[in-house]
Amino acid sequence: MLVKHGMNHLTVLNSARNHKLATSLAVLRRQQFLTRVLGVRGEDRMQDPKFEADADNILRAITPVLDPTRHKGQAGKIAVIGGCREYTGAPYFAAISALKIGADLSHVFCTKDAASVIKSYSPELIVHPVLEESYSVGDRDKDHISRNVVAEVDKWMERFDCLVVGPGLGRDPFLLDCVSEIMKQARQSNVPIVVDGDGLFLVTNSLELVSGYPLAILTPNVYEYKRLVQKVLNCEVNDQDAHGQLLLLAKQIGGVTILRKGKSDLVSDGEIVKSVSIYGSPRRCGGQGDILSGSVAVFLSWARQCILADEGNLSISPTNPTILGCIAGSALLRKAASLAFENRKRSTLTTDIIECLGISLEDICPAC
C-alpha cells in the first residue's frame, strides 16, 4: 500500500509539472505570436541609430580647457531654485553635480527650514535661505513678502549662467507663485532655465512661463511627460511615434527644448530630435534626475560660451546650445551611473554616481 501510495503521489507531481510546463510553453508561444504581429516595441523604436547623437564629440567640443589665465566664475555660475522642509537632498544633488563637473560656483535658493540642512551637506555651496512657504506667511503680508523674495533672487540674476528650477521645490502655492515671478525675471534677463521635478508641475499648469522661450529646457520623467502630452497635445503618449510626438510637443510649447528621460533619452527643440542610448545603470535610485538637471545646466552654459567664442562656427552638429547641453548631460550621467554600478552593484546610490562624474568626464576630455 505504501509503494502504491508513493507511486500515486509521484504521478500527481509529474502531472502538475507537465501542466506547468505546458502552460509556460503556451505563454511563450503567445508572446512570440504577439511580437510577430505587433512588430518592434515602442521603447526599441526610440533607439533608432539615425537619431543617435555623437555624444562623445559633443562633450569634447563644449568642455572648456583648464586654462590658468581664467578667473573664478568663467567656468560657470549655476543657481538652483528649490529646497523646502520635506526635500533637501534634491537641490543639493543638482548643485553639487554642477561643481563636480566643473562649474566654478553653485548657489541654492531655498526656504529657511531647508537652508541649514543643505549647508551641512557641503561647505562648497552658496546657500540663500530666502524662499517662503504659506505656513509662515500671513494673508496680509503675502504681497510684501513675495516682492522681497523675488527681489532677493533678482539681485543675483545677472551673475548666473543658468537657473535650475524645481529640485526639492515642493508644491506650496505661495512658494510656487514666488518661483513663477523668479522665472519671469530670468526670461527678462535672458538667463537659461532648466526645469525639473516640481518645477515641471508648475510649468505644466502655467505653460506661459516657458512658452516661446528658446533658452528653456524641460526634463520630464515618464509621468511628467505624460502630463505634459495630455495638457498640450490633448492625447496620450504614443511610443510608436515617440520622436514625432516629442517634436510636435516641443514645437507646440513654442520651441522650448525637451529632454524626455527613459531607456533612451530623447531630446527635441521642435526642429530636430536626437537620442542618447548609452547604457547607464539598471539601478534606479532616486536623485539621478537631479544630477541630470545640474549637469545639463553646466553643459548648456559651456555650449553658449563656445558658440559665442567661435561666433557660431561650431564644428559639431547640432548647434543649438540647449540641445548640446541636454546631450552632454545625459551622456555623462549615463557613463557615471554605469561606472558607479560596476563598483557598487545593488547598493549604488546617487552619491556614488556623483563621485563618478569627474572620472567619467576625464575619460573623454582629459584635463591635461
Salt bridges, closest charged atoms under 4 A:
GLU43 OE2 - ARG41 NH2 3.18
GLU43 OE2 - LYS263 NZ 3.97
ASP44 OD2 - ARG41 NE 3.41
ASP44 OD1 - LYS263 NZ 3.77
ASP56 OD1 - LYS335 NZ 3.28
GLU132 OE2 - LYS112 NZ 2.39
GLU133 OE2 - ARG85 NE 3.91
ASP139 OD1 - LYS142 NZ 3.67
GLU152 OE1 - LYS155 NZ 3.22
ASP161 OD2 - LYS77 NZ 3.56
GLU181 OE2 - LYS184 NZ 3.16
ASP196 OD1 - LYS261 NZ 3.32
ASP198 OD1 - ARG171 NE 3.16
ASP239 OD1 - ARG260 NH2 2.78
ASP265 OD1 - ARG334 NH2 3.17
ASP352 OD1 - ARG344 NE 3.59
GLU355 OE2 - LYS100 NZ 3.35
